């Protein structure tokens, strides 16, 4: 019994010693100064519509705000297919918190015909100077013309399985959801008119990332059920 008691006393003493060594307060590291931020934003030498972003600030995580979304890459390339004036913002997450630079203005003078003439852009918006209006493949009676189930914007790996019919969240409520339009008239414009949920309607822009088969909309949302 005495041996057990000694072991317990030694253990408790170690715990108290460890607790006594803990700092009373914790502090963040230094906050980077705006003047410490080093980066470049420049057109590619091979394609003036490709804007190359390069973070040169060491030991930080870069956070770029671009006209077509955000990026956390040290070096990234953003394709701007259309002429215009665009804003980029470079920021970093440092040991002391987030710091960002002033907005950088990039002027694009050329149209990237190769980009907007690729099959994905043409299929979605009809080609440069044209537009396409889309509806959800679902009517007020819950009938779909082409799809066998309500994964209406699904791709490989999201195919509909009849067994999903009993999963409530997997479906979309029957109804007339309205329309959405993609156009390439001077820029990549997008608008949605969601008749089921008017608060989801809006206008904005869109961007296609053909390398990853992804679509991004800015300022408006594609047609979808409000629950999604």
Secondary structure as GFF3:
##gff-version 3
##sequence-region A 1 228
A	DSSP	alpha_helix	2	20	.	.	.	ID=ss1
A	DSSP	three_ten_helix	34	36	.	.	.	ID=ss2
A	DSSP	beta_strand	39	43	.	.	.	ID=ss3
A	DSSP	beta_strand	50	55	.	.	.	ID=ss4
A	DSSP	beta_strand	61	66	.	.	.	ID=ss5
A	DSSP	beta_strand	69	71	.	.	.	ID=ss6
A	DSSP	beta_strand	75	79	.	.	.	ID=ss7
A	DSSP	beta_strand	84	94	.	.	.	ID=ss8
A	DSSP	beta_strand	97	100	.	.	.	ID=ss9
A	DSSP	beta_strand	104	108	.	.	.	ID=ss10
A	DSSP	alpha_helix	113	116	.	.	.	ID=ss11
A	DSSP	alpha_helix	119	125	.	.	.	ID=ss12
A	DSSP	beta_strand	131	134	.	.	.	ID=ss13
A	DSSP	three_ten_helix	162	166	.	.	.	ID=ss14
A	DSSP	three_ten_helix	168	170	.	.	.	ID=ss15
A	DSSP	beta_strand	178	183	.	.	.	ID=ss16
A	DSSP	beta_strand	189	194	.	.	.	ID=ss17
A	DSSP	three_ten_helix	198	200	.	.	.	ID=ss18
A	DSSP	beta_strand	202	209	.	.	.	ID=ss19
A	DSSP	beta_strand	214	218	.	.	.	ID=ss20
###
